[in-house]
């Protein structure tokens, strides 16, 4: 019998990143980036952790570190599509109903993030959950920083209205930096992958817009700060410096 509160963490990772080739294997403080992400997910001590990848080398890194990896197809249009293939392989009996999708390019992610994502999924009536933090003026101006427009509710959570690489909303409202992690209810993930990439998803290059265009409810929680995502060589050098400093404390 399915347990509606049973959870699993799946980290999608692909080798063919256009802006930073071989990104998951980039060395940071003596370890591949994907190993840092896996270790931090494990440190959360919340649920079983798997890496879903299209590359044997990435799987080998995780398995040699003592973790579990699932090989997937290379042609998935988004990380969530890859996560769906992985969960169907890992749990064909559909015992697990809550799937936490943590991105493979967040090597300094706090172990609190999976817990905050899980709490949002548990405490709201949603199809999927995600996290944001307030964006600085500099972050709001950068297209690589995704912004979320959120309608906040009295009980501390909000509903996502839109996501964009543009600096939105206009005016004096707070702007929110979207953290690209997702907590999926399994039936919603099944619906999501059955849909083709949507027009807004293709325009903005943001997978969550497929869910919004399909009428799915995305719950949002705010956290204090964003982990440093790695999209460019500049990002990689910055996270190398931060983690090197951590290791010397």
GUKOL-747052 format. One line per field, with one value per residue: residue in three letters; x, z, y of N, C-alpha, C in turn. Coordinates in nm, 2 decimals, always signed. Each point is the difference from the previous one (the first is absolute). Example, Ala and Ser with C-alpha at 12.3 -4.5 7.8 and 13.67 -1.06 7.14 Angstrom:
rokol (ALA SER)
n.c1 (+1.32 -0.04)
n.c3 (+0.78 -0.07)
n.c2 (-0.57 +0.11)
ca.c1 (-0.09 +0.09)
ca.c3 (+0.00 +0.00)
ca.c2 (+0.12 +0.11)
c.c1 (+0.09 -0.08)
c.c3 (+0.00 +0.08)
c.c2 (+0.12 +0.11)
//
This chain:
rokol (UNK UNK UNK UNK UNK UNK UNK UNK UNK UNK UNK UNK UNK UNK UNK UNK UNK UNK UNK UNK UNK UNK UNK UNK UNK UNK UNK UNK UNK UNK UNK UNK UNK UNK UNK UNK UNK UNK UNK UNK UNK UNK UNK UNK UNK UNK UNK UNK UNK UNK UNK UNK UNK UNK UNK UNK UNK UNK UNK UNK UNK UNK UNK UNK UNK UNK UNK UNK UNK UNK UNK UNK UNK UNK UNK UNK UNK UNK UNK UNK UNK UNK UNK UNK UNK UNK UNK UNK UNK UNK UNK UNK UNK UNK UNK UNK UNK UNK UNK UNK UNK UNK UNK UNK UNK UNK UNK UNK UNK UNK UNK UNK UNK UNK UNK UNK UNK UNK UNK UNK UNK UNK UNK UNK UNK UNK UNK UNK UNK UNK UNK UNK UNK UNK UNK UNK UNK UNK UNK UNK UNK UNK UNK UNK UNK UNK UNK UNK UNK UNK UNK UNK UNK UNK UNK UNK UNK UNK UNK UNK UNK UNK UNK UNK UNK UNK UNK UNK UNK UNK UNK UNK UNK UNK UNK UNK UNK UNK UNK UNK UNK UNK UNK UNK UNK UNK UNK UNK UNK UNK UNK UNK UNK UNK UNK UNK UNK UNK UNK UNK UNK UNK UNK UNK UNK UNK UNK UNK UNK UNK UNK UNK UNK UNK UNK UNK UNK UNK UNK UNK UNK UNK UNK UNK UNK UNK UNK UNK UNK UNK UNK UNK UNK UNK UNK UNK UNK UNK UNK UNK UNK UNK UNK UNK UNK UNK UNK UNK UNK)
n.c1 (+0.08 -0.04 +0.11 -0.11 +0.06 +0.01 +0.13 +0.04 +0.13 -0.03 +0.12 -0.06 +0.08 +0.04 +0.07 -0.11 +0.06 -0.08 -0.03 +0.00 +0.07 -0.05 -0.10 -0.08 +0.10 -0.04 +0.13 -0.04 +0.11 +0.05 -0.13 -0.06 -0.05 -0.03 +0.12 +0.04 -0.07 +0.04 +0.12 -0.03 -0.04 +0.11 +0.07 -0.09 +0.04 -0.06 +0.07 -0.03 +0.13 -0.04 +0.10 -0.07 +0.06 +0.05 +0.09 +0.07 +0.07 -0.11 -0.07 +0.11 +0.00 -0.13 +0.00 +0.11 -0.08 -0.06 -0.03 -0.13 +0.01 -0.07 +0.03 -0.01 -0.11 +0.06 -0.12 +0.01 -0.11 -0.01 +0.05 -0.11 +0.02 +0.12 -0.04 -0.09 +0.09 +0.08 -0.10 -0.03 +0.13 +0.02 -0.12 +0.01 +0.00 +0.06 +0.10 +0.09 -0.06 +0.11 +0.03 +0.12 -0.01 +0.12 +0.03 +0.06 -0.04 -0.04 +0.13 -0.05 -0.09 -0.08 +0.03 -0.03 +0.05 +0.05 +0.03 +0.05 +0.05 +0.04 +0.03 +0.05 +0.06 +0.04 +0.03 +0.01 -0.11 +0.10 +0.03 +0.07 +0.11 +0.03 +0.12 +0.00 +0.08 +0.01 -0.03 +0.13 +0.03 +0.12 -0.05 -0.08 +0.11 +0.04 +0.01 +0.13 -0.04 -0.07 -0.09 -0.05 -0.12 -0.02 -0.11 +0.04 -0.01 -0.10 +0.00 +0.06 -0.09 +0.04 -0.07 +0.07 +0.02 +0.13 +0.08 +0.10 +0.07 -0.11 +0.02 -0.07 -0.11 -0.06 +0.05 -0.05 -0.07 +0.01 +0.13 -0.04 +0.12 -0.04 -0.01 +0.08 -0.07 -0.05 -0.11 +0.00 -0.13 +0.01 -0.13 +0.04 +0.10 -0.09 -0.09 +0.10 +0.05 -0.13 +0.04 -0.02 +0.13 -0.04 -0.09 -0.05 +0.00 -0.04 -0.08 -0.03 -0.01 -0.13 +0.04 +0.00 +0.03 +0.05 +0.04 +0.04 +0.05 +0.03 +0.01 +0.12 -0.02 +0.08 +0.02 +0.02 +0.13 +0.02 +0.13 +0.09 +0.06 +0.05 +0.00 +0.13 -0.09 +0.03 +0.00 +0.09 +0.11 -0.06 -0.12 +0.06 +0.06 -0.12 -0.06 +0.10 +0.00 -0.13 +0.01 +0.09 -0.07 -0.11 +0.07 +0.03 -0.13)
n.c3 (+0.00 -0.08 +0.04 +0.02 +0.12 -0.06 +0.02 -0.11 +0.00 -0.11 -0.03 -0.09 -0.08 -0.09 -0.09 -0.09 +0.10 -0.06 +0.12 +0.06 -0.11 +0.02 +0.01 -0.01 -0.09 -0.01 +0.01 +0.12 +0.05 -0.11 -0.03 -0.08 -0.07 -0.09 +0.04 -0.02 -0.11 -0.04 +0.04 -0.05 -0.10 +0.00 +0.02 -0.08 -0.02 -0.12 -0.11 -0.06 -0.04 -0.12 -0.08 -0.08 -0.08 -0.11 +0.10 -0.05 -0.05 -0.01 -0.06 -0.06 -0.02 -0.02 -0.08 -0.05 +0.01 -0.04 -0.11 -0.03 -0.12 -0.08 -0.09 -0.07 -0.08 -0.12 -0.05 +0.13 -0.01 +0.12 +0.11 +0.01 -0.14 +0.03 +0.09 -0.09 -0.10 +0.08 +0.03 -0.13 -0.01 +0.09 -0.03 -0.07 +0.13 -0.03 +0.08 -0.07 +0.07 +0.08 -0.11 +0.07 -0.09 +0.04 -0.04 -0.11 -0.01 +0.12 -0.02 +0.02 -0.05 +0.08 +0.10 +0.03 -0.12 +0.01 +0.13 -0.04 -0.10 +0.08 +0.09 -0.10 -0.05 +0.13 +0.01 -0.13 -0.05 -0.05 -0.12 +0.02 +0.06 +0.04 -0.02 +0.08 -0.03 +0.08 -0.11 +0.00 -0.01 +0.03 +0.10 +0.03 -0.02 +0.06 -0.14 +0.05 +0.07 +0.02 -0.04 +0.12 -0.06 +0.12 +0.01 +0.10 +0.08 +0.08 -0.05 -0.07 -0.07 -0.13 -0.10 -0.08 -0.05 +0.01 -0.09 +0.01 -0.11 -0.02 +0.02 +0.06 +0.06 -0.08 +0.02 +0.11 -0.06 +0.10 -0.05 -0.05 +0.05 -0.11 +0.09 -0.09 +0.11 -0.01 +0.07 -0.05 -0.01 +0.02 +0.03 +0.06 +0.05 +0.02 +0.04 +0.07 +0.02 +0.02 +0.04 -0.12 -0.02 +0.09 -0.06 +0.11 +0.02 -0.13 +0.02 +0.13 -0.06 +0.05 +0.05 +0.11 -0.11 -0.03 +0.12 +0.01 -0.12 +0.07 +0.07 +0.01 +0.12 +0.00 +0.11 +0.07 +0.04 +0.09 -0.04 +0.09 -0.07 -0.12 -0.03 -0.02 -0.09 -0.08 -0.07 +0.05 -0.07 -0.01 -0.02 -0.09 -0.05 +0.00 -0.05 -0.08 +0.00 -0.01 -0.08 -0.06 +0.02 -0.03 -0.09 +0.00 +0.02)
n.c2 (-0.12 +0.10 +0.07 +0.08 -0.04 -0.12 +0.02 +0.05 +0.01 +0.07 -0.02 +0.07 -0.07 +0.10 -0.06 +0.00 +0.07 +0.08 +0.06 -0.12 -0.04 -0.12 +0.08 -0.11 -0.01 +0.13 +0.01 -0.03 +0.06 -0.05 +0.04 -0.09 +0.10 -0.10 -0.03 +0.12 +0.00 -0.12 +0.04 +0.12 -0.07 -0.08 +0.12 +0.02 -0.13 +0.02 -0.05 -0.11 -0.01 +0.04 -0.03 +0.08 -0.08 +0.07 +0.01 -0.10 +0.10 +0.07 -0.10 -0.02 +0.13 -0.01 -0.10 +0.06 +0.10 -0.11 +0.07 +0.04 -0.06 +0.07 -0.08 +0.11 +0.02 +0.03 -0.04 +0.00 +0.07 -0.07 +0.06 +0.06 +0.01 +0.03 +0.08 +0.03 +0.00 +0.08 +0.07 +0.00 +0.02 +0.10 +0.06 -0.11 -0.04 +0.11 -0.05 +0.06 +0.10 +0.02 +0.07 +0.01 +0.10 -0.04 +0.13 -0.05 +0.12 -0.06 +0.01 +0.12 -0.08 +0.07 -0.08 +0.13 +0.02 -0.12 +0.04 +0.12 -0.06 -0.10 +0.09 +0.07 -0.11 -0.02 +0.13 -0.02 +0.04 -0.06 +0.03 +0.11 -0.01 +0.12 +0.06 +0.11 +0.10 +0.10 +0.07 +0.01 +0.13 -0.04 -0.09 +0.10 +0.06 -0.11 -0.02 -0.03 +0.10 -0.11 +0.08 +0.00 -0.01 +0.04 -0.06 +0.08 -0.10 +0.00 -0.12 +0.09 -0.05 -0.02 +0.06 -0.08 +0.13 +0.03 -0.04 +0.08 +0.01 +0.06 +0.13 -0.10 +0.05 +0.09 +0.12 +0.03 -0.10 -0.08 -0.03 -0.12 -0.04 -0.07 -0.09 -0.05 -0.02 -0.12 +0.01 -0.12 +0.02 -0.13 +0.01 +0.11 -0.07 -0.09 +0.09 +0.05 -0.12 -0.02 +0.12 +0.05 +0.03 +0.09 +0.09 +0.02 -0.13 -0.01 +0.10 -0.04 -0.12 -0.01 -0.11 +0.08 +0.07 -0.11 +0.00 +0.12 -0.02 -0.11 +0.11 -0.04 -0.03 +0.11 -0.07 +0.11 -0.03 +0.10 +0.00 +0.00 -0.10 +0.03 -0.13 -0.01 +0.03 -0.10 +0.11 +0.07 +0.02 +0.12 -0.06 -0.08 +0.10 +0.06 -0.11 -0.01 +0.13 -0.01 -0.11 +0.06 +0.11 -0.07 -0.06 +0.13 +0.00)
ca.c1 (-0.08 +0.08 +0.01 +0.00 +0.11 +0.13 +0.08 +0.13 +0.08 +0.07 +0.09 +0.03 +0.13 +0.03 +0.14 +0.01 -0.04 +0.05 +0.09 +0.11 +0.01 +0.04 -0.02 -0.01 +0.13 +0.10 +0.07 -0.02 +0.06 +0.04 -0.10 -0.09 -0.12 -0.11 +0.02 -0.04 -0.15 -0.04 +0.04 -0.09 -0.14 +0.01 +0.02 -0.14 -0.05 -0.14 -0.06 +0.10 +0.05 +0.05 +0.04 -0.05 +0.10 +0.01 +0.14 +0.05 +0.11 -0.06 -0.04 +0.12 +0.04 -0.10 +0.01 +0.13 -0.01 -0.09 -0.14 -0.07 -0.02 -0.09 +0.02 -0.12 +0.02 +0.07 -0.08 -0.11 -0.01 +0.02 +0.04 -0.12 -0.03 +0.10 -0.04 -0.11 +0.05 +0.07 -0.09 -0.07 +0.10 +0.02 -0.12 -0.11 -0.12 -0.06 -0.01 +0.04 -0.09 +0.06 +0.14 +0.07 +0.09 +0.10 +0.09 +0.14 +0.10 -0.01 +0.10 +0.01 -0.14 -0.02 -0.08 -0.13 -0.08 -0.09 -0.10 -0.10 -0.07 -0.09 -0.10 -0.09 -0.08 -0.09 -0.09 -0.08 -0.08 +0.06 +0.05 +0.14 +0.05 +0.13 +0.05 +0.05 +0.06 -0.01 +0.11 +0.06 -0.02 +0.09 -0.05 -0.13 +0.03 +0.07 -0.09 +0.02 -0.07 -0.14 -0.09 -0.14 -0.11 -0.07 -0.11 +0.03 -0.12 +0.01 +0.06 +0.14 +0.03 -0.06 -0.03 +0.08 -0.08 +0.09 +0.15 +0.06 +0.14 -0.01 -0.01 -0.14 -0.09 +0.05 -0.04 +0.08 -0.02 +0.12 +0.02 +0.04 +0.09 -0.05 +0.10 -0.06 -0.02 -0.14 -0.06 -0.11 -0.09 +0.03 -0.09 +0.02 +0.12 -0.04 -0.07 +0.10 +0.09 -0.08 -0.02 +0.12 +0.04 -0.10 +0.06 +0.07 +0.12 +0.10 +0.04 +0.08 +0.09 -0.03 -0.09 -0.11 -0.11 -0.09 -0.10 -0.09 -0.08 -0.09 -0.09 +0.05 +0.02 +0.13 +0.02 +0.13 +0.04 +0.12 +0.11 +0.09 +0.10 +0.01 +0.13 +0.06 -0.01 +0.12 -0.04 +0.11 +0.13 +0.01 -0.07 +0.08 +0.12 -0.05 -0.04 +0.12 +0.05 -0.08 +0.01 +0.14 +0.00 -0.07 +0.09 +0.11 -0.05)
ca.c3 (+0.00 -0.01 +0.12 -0.06 +0.05 -0.03 -0.08 -0.06 -0.06 -0.12 -0.05 -0.14 -0.05 -0.13 -0.04 -0.11 +0.03 -0.12 +0.04 +0.08 -0.03 +0.11 +0.13 +0.13 +0.04 +0.03 +0.13 +0.11 +0.12 -0.01 -0.03 -0.10 +0.05 +0.03 +0.13 +0.11 +0.01 +0.06 +0.14 +0.07 +0.00 +0.10 +0.13 +0.04 +0.07 -0.02 -0.08 -0.09 -0.10 -0.13 -0.11 -0.13 -0.10 -0.13 -0.02 +0.09 +0.09 +0.11 +0.09 +0.06 +0.11 +0.11 +0.05 +0.07 +0.13 +0.08 -0.02 -0.10 -0.13 -0.10 -0.14 -0.07 -0.14 -0.01 -0.08 +0.08 -0.02 +0.12 +0.11 +0.05 -0.08 +0.03 +0.14 -0.02 -0.04 +0.11 +0.11 -0.05 +0.00 +0.14 +0.08 -0.10 +0.07 +0.04 +0.15 +0.04 -0.07 +0.00 -0.06 +0.01 -0.11 +0.04 -0.12 +0.02 -0.01 +0.12 +0.09 +0.14 +0.05 +0.14 +0.03 +0.04 -0.12 -0.02 +0.10 -0.03 -0.12 +0.05 +0.08 -0.09 -0.06 +0.10 +0.07 -0.10 -0.10 -0.12 -0.10 +0.02 +0.09 -0.03 +0.10 -0.05 +0.09 -0.05 -0.10 +0.00 -0.12 -0.09 -0.04 -0.07 -0.13 -0.07 -0.05 +0.05 +0.13 -0.03 +0.10 +0.03 +0.05 +0.10 +0.08 +0.13 +0.08 +0.14 +0.08 -0.02 -0.14 -0.10 -0.13 -0.11 -0.11 -0.12 +0.01 -0.12 +0.00 +0.00 +0.13 +0.03 -0.06 +0.00 +0.12 +0.13 +0.07 +0.02 -0.10 +0.06 -0.07 +0.00 +0.02 -0.09 +0.06 -0.01 +0.07 -0.09 +0.03 -0.11 -0.11 -0.07 -0.09 -0.11 -0.09 -0.06 -0.11 -0.11 -0.08 -0.07 +0.05 -0.03 -0.07 +0.10 +0.04 -0.10 -0.02 +0.11 +0.04 +0.14 -0.01 +0.08 -0.07 -0.05 +0.11 +0.01 -0.11 +0.01 +0.11 +0.13 +0.12 +0.05 +0.13 +0.01 +0.14 -0.01 +0.08 +0.03 -0.10 -0.11 -0.02 -0.12 -0.12 -0.09 -0.14 -0.08 +0.06 +0.11 +0.12 +0.05 +0.08 +0.13 +0.10 +0.04 +0.10 +0.12 +0.06 +0.05 +0.12 +0.09 +0.04 +0.08 +0.13)
ca.c2 (+0.12 +0.13 +0.08 +0.13 +0.09 -0.06 +0.09 -0.03 +0.11 -0.04 +0.11 -0.02 +0.05 -0.04 +0.04 +0.10 +0.14 +0.08 +0.11 -0.05 -0.15 -0.09 +0.07 -0.08 -0.06 +0.10 -0.02 +0.11 -0.04 -0.14 -0.09 +0.04 +0.08 -0.08 -0.07 +0.10 +0.01 -0.12 +0.00 +0.09 -0.06 -0.11 +0.06 +0.04 -0.11 +0.01 -0.10 -0.06 +0.10 -0.06 +0.09 -0.05 +0.06 -0.07 -0.02 -0.11 +0.06 +0.07 -0.11 -0.06 +0.09 -0.01 -0.14 -0.02 +0.07 -0.07 +0.04 -0.07 +0.08 -0.07 +0.05 +0.04 +0.04 +0.13 +0.10 +0.06 +0.14 +0.08 -0.09 -0.07 -0.11 -0.10 -0.05 -0.09 -0.13 -0.06 -0.05 -0.12 -0.11 -0.03 -0.04 -0.03 -0.03 +0.13 +0.01 +0.14 +0.09 +0.14 -0.01 +0.12 +0.02 +0.09 +0.01 -0.05 +0.11 +0.08 -0.07 +0.05 -0.01 -0.03 -0.12 +0.04 +0.02 -0.12 +0.00 +0.10 -0.04 -0.10 +0.06 +0.07 -0.10 -0.06 +0.09 +0.07 -0.08 +0.04 -0.10 +0.00 +0.11 +0.05 +0.09 +0.13 +0.09 +0.14 +0.03 +0.13 +0.08 -0.06 -0.13 +0.02 +0.05 -0.10 -0.10 -0.14 -0.01 -0.01 +0.07 -0.05 +0.09 -0.08 +0.05 -0.06 -0.03 +0.04 -0.11 -0.01 -0.05 +0.07 -0.07 +0.06 +0.05 -0.01 +0.00 +0.06 +0.05 +0.14 +0.06 +0.02 +0.10 +0.14 +0.08 +0.00 -0.13 -0.09 -0.10 -0.12 -0.09 -0.13 -0.11 -0.11 -0.13 -0.03 -0.11 -0.04 -0.11 -0.09 +0.01 +0.12 -0.02 -0.09 +0.09 +0.09 -0.06 -0.03 +0.12 +0.05 +0.14 +0.10 +0.12 +0.09 -0.08 +0.01 +0.14 +0.04 -0.11 -0.03 -0.12 +0.02 +0.06 -0.11 -0.03 +0.11 +0.01 -0.11 +0.03 -0.06 +0.09 +0.00 +0.06 +0.07 +0.05 +0.09 -0.04 +0.11 +0.03 -0.09 -0.06 +0.05 -0.09 +0.01 +0.01 +0.06 -0.02 +0.10 -0.06 -0.11 +0.06 +0.06 -0.11 -0.06 +0.09 -0.01 -0.13 -0.01 +0.08 -0.08 -0.11 +0.06 +0.05)
c.c1 (+0.09 -0.02 +0.01 +0.10 +0.14 +0.07 +0.13 +0.06 +0.07 +0.07 +0.02 +0.13 +0.02 +0.13 +0.00 -0.06 +0.06 +0.10 +0.12 +0.01 +0.06 -0.02 +0.00 +0.13 +0.10 +0.05 -0.03 +0.05 +0.03 -0.10 -0.08 -0.12 -0.12 +0.01 -0.03 -0.15 -0.05 +0.03 -0.10 -0.14 +0.00 +0.00 -0.14 -0.07 -0.15 -0.06 +0.11 +0.04 +0.05 +0.04 -0.05 +0.08 -0.01 +0.14 +0.06 +0.11 -0.06 -0.05 +0.11 +0.05 -0.08 +0.02 +0.13 +0.00 -0.10 -0.15 -0.06 -0.03 -0.09 +0.03 -0.13 +0.04 +0.07 -0.09 -0.11 +0.00 +0.02 +0.05 -0.12 -0.04 +0.10 -0.03 -0.12 +0.04 +0.07 -0.10 -0.08 +0.09 +0.02 -0.11 -0.12 -0.13 -0.07 -0.03 +0.03 -0.08 +0.05 +0.14 +0.06 +0.11 +0.10 +0.10 +0.14 +0.11 -0.01 +0.10 +0.01 -0.14 +0.00 -0.08 -0.14 -0.09 -0.10 -0.11 -0.11 -0.08 -0.11 -0.11 -0.11 -0.10 -0.10 -0.11 -0.09 -0.07 +0.05 +0.04 +0.15 +0.04 +0.14 +0.04 +0.05 +0.07 -0.01 +0.13 +0.05 -0.02 +0.09 -0.05 -0.13 +0.04 +0.07 -0.10 +0.02 -0.06 -0.15 -0.08 -0.14 -0.09 -0.09 -0.11 +0.00 -0.13 +0.03 +0.08 +0.15 +0.05 -0.06 -0.03 +0.08 -0.09 +0.07 +0.14 +0.06 +0.15 +0.00 -0.01 -0.15 -0.03 +0.06 -0.05 +0.09 -0.02 +0.13 +0.00 +0.06 +0.08 -0.05 +0.12 -0.06 -0.01 -0.15 -0.04 -0.13 -0.09 +0.00 -0.11 +0.02 +0.13 -0.04 -0.07 +0.10 +0.07 -0.09 -0.03 +0.12 +0.05 -0.09 +0.07 +0.08 +0.12 +0.11 +0.05 +0.09 +0.11 -0.01 -0.11 -0.12 -0.12 -0.09 -0.10 -0.10 -0.10 -0.11 -0.10 +0.04 +0.02 +0.14 +0.01 +0.14 +0.02 +0.12 +0.10 +0.10 +0.09 +0.00 +0.14 +0.06 -0.01 +0.12 -0.05 +0.12 +0.14 +0.02 -0.07 +0.09 +0.12 -0.05 -0.03 +0.13 +0.06 -0.08 +0.02 +0.15 +0.01 -0.07 +0.10 +0.12 -0.04 +0.04)
c.c3 (+0.00 +0.13 -0.05 +0.06 -0.02 -0.10 -0.06 -0.05 -0.13 -0.06 -0.15 -0.04 -0.14 -0.04 -0.09 +0.03 -0.10 +0.05 +0.07 -0.02 +0.11 +0.14 +0.12 +0.05 +0.04 +0.14 +0.09 +0.13 +0.00 -0.03 -0.12 +0.05 +0.04 +0.13 +0.12 +0.02 +0.06 +0.15 +0.08 +0.01 +0.11 +0.14 +0.05 +0.08 +0.00 -0.07 -0.08 -0.11 -0.12 -0.09 -0.13 -0.11 -0.13 -0.03 +0.10 +0.09 +0.12 +0.10 +0.07 +0.12 +0.13 +0.06 +0.08 +0.13 +0.09 -0.02 -0.11 -0.12 -0.09 -0.14 -0.07 -0.14 +0.00 -0.06 +0.08 -0.02 +0.13 +0.11 +0.06 -0.08 +0.03 +0.14 -0.01 -0.05 +0.11 +0.11 -0.05 +0.00 +0.15 +0.07 -0.10 +0.07 +0.06 +0.15 +0.04 -0.08 +0.00 -0.04 +0.00 -0.11 +0.03 -0.12 +0.03 -0.01 +0.12 +0.10 +0.14 +0.06 +0.15 +0.01 +0.05 -0.12 -0.03 +0.10 -0.02 -0.12 +0.04 +0.08 -0.08 -0.07 +0.09 +0.05 -0.09 -0.09 -0.14 -0.09 +0.02 +0.09 -0.05 +0.10 -0.07 +0.11 -0.06 -0.09 +0.02 -0.13 -0.11 -0.06 -0.09 -0.15 -0.09 -0.06 +0.04 +0.13 -0.03 +0.11 +0.00 +0.04 +0.09 +0.07 +0.14 +0.08 +0.15 +0.08 -0.04 -0.13 -0.10 -0.12 -0.11 -0.11 -0.13 +0.03 -0.12 +0.03 +0.00 +0.15 +0.03 +0.14 +0.00 +0.12 +0.12 +0.07 +0.02 -0.12 +0.06 -0.10 +0.02 +0.02 -0.07 +0.05 +0.01 +0.08 -0.08 +0.07 -0.13 -0.11 -0.08 -0.09 -0.12 -0.10 -0.07 -0.11 -0.12 -0.09 -0.08 +0.06 -0.05 -0.07 +0.10 +0.05 -0.10 -0.01 +0.11 +0.04 +0.14 +0.01 +0.09 -0.07 -0.07 +0.10 +0.01 -0.12 -0.01 +0.12 +0.13 +0.11 +0.05 +0.13 +0.02 +0.15 -0.02 +0.10 +0.01 -0.11 -0.10 +0.00 -0.13 -0.12 -0.09 -0.14 -0.09 +0.07 +0.12 +0.12 +0.06 +0.09 +0.13 +0.10 +0.04 +0.11 +0.13 +0.07 +0.05 +0.13 +0.11 +0.06 +0.08 +0.13 +0.12)
c.c2 (+0.12 +0.07 +0.15 +0.09 -0.06 +0.09 -0.06 +0.12 -0.05 +0.13 -0.02 +0.07 -0.05 +0.06 +0.12 +0.13 +0.09 +0.11 -0.04 -0.15 -0.08 +0.06 -0.09 -0.05 +0.11 -0.01 +0.12 -0.06 -0.15 -0.10 +0.05 +0.07 -0.09 -0.08 +0.10 +0.01 -0.12 -0.01 +0.09 -0.05 -0.11 +0.06 +0.05 -0.11 +0.00 -0.12 -0.07 +0.10 -0.08 +0.12 -0.07 +0.07 -0.08 -0.04 -0.10 +0.06 +0.06 -0.11 -0.07 +0.09 -0.02 -0.14 -0.02 +0.08 -0.07 +0.03 -0.09 +0.09 -0.08 +0.06 +0.02 +0.04 +0.14 +0.11 +0.07 +0.15 +0.08 -0.10 -0.08 -0.12 -0.11 -0.06 -0.10 -0.14 -0.08 -0.06 -0.12 -0.12 -0.05 -0.06 -0.03 -0.03 +0.13 +0.02 +0.15 +0.10 +0.15 -0.01 +0.14 +0.00 +0.11 +0.01 -0.04 +0.11 +0.10 -0.06 +0.06 +0.01 -0.03 -0.13 +0.04 +0.00 -0.12 +0.00 +0.11 -0.03 -0.11 +0.06 +0.08 -0.10 -0.07 +0.09 +0.08 -0.10 +0.04 -0.12 -0.01 +0.12 +0.05 +0.11 +0.13 +0.07 +0.14 +0.02 +0.14 +0.07 -0.06 -0.13 +0.02 +0.04 -0.11 -0.11 -0.14 -0.02 +0.00 +0.07 -0.07 +0.11 -0.08 +0.07 -0.06 -0.01 +0.02 -0.11 -0.02 -0.06 +0.09 -0.08 +0.06 +0.04 -0.01 -0.01 +0.06 +0.03 +0.16 +0.05 +0.03 -0.03 +0.14 +0.07 -0.03 -0.13 -0.07 -0.09 -0.12 -0.09 -0.14 -0.10 -0.12 -0.13 -0.02 -0.12 -0.04 -0.10 -0.09 +0.01 +0.13 -0.02 -0.09 +0.09 +0.09 -0.06 -0.05 +0.11 +0.04 +0.13 +0.11 +0.12 +0.09 -0.07 +0.02 +0.14 +0.04 -0.10 -0.04 -0.11 +0.02 +0.07 -0.10 -0.04 +0.11 +0.01 -0.11 +0.02 -0.07 +0.10 -0.03 +0.08 +0.05 +0.03 +0.08 -0.05 +0.12 +0.04 -0.12 -0.07 +0.05 -0.10 +0.02 -0.02 +0.04 -0.03 +0.10 -0.06 -0.11 +0.05 +0.05 -0.11 -0.07 +0.08 -0.02 -0.13 -0.02 +0.07 -0.09 -0.11 +0.04 +0.06 -0.09)
//
